[in-house]
Amino acid sequence: MEFTHFDEQGNARMVDVSGKDITHRVAVAEGVISVSREVMDAIRGNKVKKGDVLTVSQVAGIMGTKRTPDLIPMCHPLSLTNAEVTFEVDDEACEIKAVCRAVTDGRTGVEMEALTGVSTALLTVYDMCKAIDKRMVIREIHLVSKEGGKSGRFMFKED
């Protein structure tokens, strides 16, 4: 397998996707933030001074999907047709899983948008709660699945 983001001289380049077919593309990514009991209780009780942590983080994650090419140098600007961020809160384990789904009809995939959405959402949880406890851990950010394009379907864990 060759790297597509380098030319023959080894210089970084944006991949030319102009010859690719437009297809429906969907990517899902997820990640987890572990927090202390104090942070979890503050989030659940809506006691964080900066506001409703999960709502603000959800909006931040969606905004992150739209700003991906501003952050990742070789990403193509995409016209997203949908981006959503959801959370699964495990009160007992003091963990919050963020899941981002990004959708487009285009010539290149939306994996980076989904990954950026998850990262931005989790970083926002950290930012909003760091005054309570800075020992939060963000981990396991990964692509769960993607559909569309020449390479077809990908599943992190096969069904």
N, C-alpha and C positions, 0 to 999 in steps of 0.2 A: 504494500500500500504506500502511495506517495502522498506527501503533504501538498495540498492544493493552494496554500497561501504564500508560496514562494515561487518566484520566476526561475528561469534557467541559471541566473547569476546568483541566486540565493537571497534576492531582495524580497521583502514583504510586499504582498499585493492583495488587492481585493479580487476574489474569484469572479470571472465574467460569467454571469448566469443568463445572459441575453438569449442564448440558444436553447434554453431549457423550456419545457412545457409548463404552463400554468396548471397547477393542481391544487386540490383542497388539502390543506396541511394543518395538523393538530399536534401539539406537544403538551405533555403534562410533566411537571417537575414537583419535587417536594423536598422539604428539609425540616429540621426540628430545632427548637430552642429549649434547653433545660433551664429552669428558673428555681429560685428558692421558694419555700412555702410562703414567706412574707410577700414576695412578688406575685405569686399565684393568687393569694388572697386579695391583694390590692387590685389586680386585674379583674378578678371575678366580682369584687365588691365595687368596681368602678371608682376606686379611691386613688388612682394615679393622677397626680397634679396636672400632668400634661393633657389629660383627657381620656376618652374611651380608646384604650390601647388597640383592641382588635379591629375596631372600625377604622381608625387612622391608619393602622398597618395594612389593612385590606386596600384602602385607597392608594397608599404608597406603593404597594406591590403592583397594582394595575398601572400606576404612573411609571414604575420601573420598566414594565414591558414595553411601554411606548418610547422610552429613552435609551433602550439597549444600544442602538448604533452610536449614540453619543459616548458610551462607556467602553464598548468593545470595538477596538479600532477597525477590524476587517468585516464587521457585520453590515449587511445591507439594510438600508432603511426599508421597513415593510409597512404595508397598509394592513394593520390588524383588523380583522372583522369581529373579533371578540377576545377579551382577556378577563379572566376571573380569578380571584384568590379566595380560598376558603381556609378555615382553621378547624382542626380537631384538637380539642383540649382534653388532656388527661390530668384531672385534678389530683389524683392519687400519686402519680409519678412526677407531678409538677413539670409537665412537658406540653409544649404546643407545637403541633405539626402544621406547617403551612403547605398548601397545595395550590399550584398555579397552573391554569389551563390557558394556552394561547392558540388562536386560530387565525388563519389567513388563507386566501386563494392567491398563490404566487409561484415564483420560480425557485424559491429557496425556503428552507424550513424555519420553524419558529422555536427550535430547541433553546436557543440562547435567550429568547424573550421569556420563555417559561422559567428558565433558571435564574434570570435576572429578577423576574417578578418575585420568586420565592426568596431570593437573597435580600431584596429590598424590604419585603414584608418583615422578615426576621430581624434585619438590622434596625428597623423601625421599632419593633418590640423592645429590642435592647436599648435603643436611644430613649424611649419613653420611660423605661423602668430603671435605668442605671443609677438614678439618684437614690433608689431604694437599696439596690444591691448590684454591684458590678460583676459578680461571679457567674453570670449567665454564660452558657456554652451553646454556640450554634454549631450544628453538625449534620452530617448525612444529607447534604444537598446533592441531589442527583436527578437525572432524567428518568422518569418512570416509564414513559411511552412516547412514541411519535408515530404519526401516520402521514402518508403522502410522499410524493417525490419518487425519484428513481430507485432509492434504496428500500422503499416500501415501509412495512411496519416493523417497529422495534418495541420490545417489551423488556424492561429491566429484569423482571421475573416472569418467566414463561407461565402461561395459564395452566 
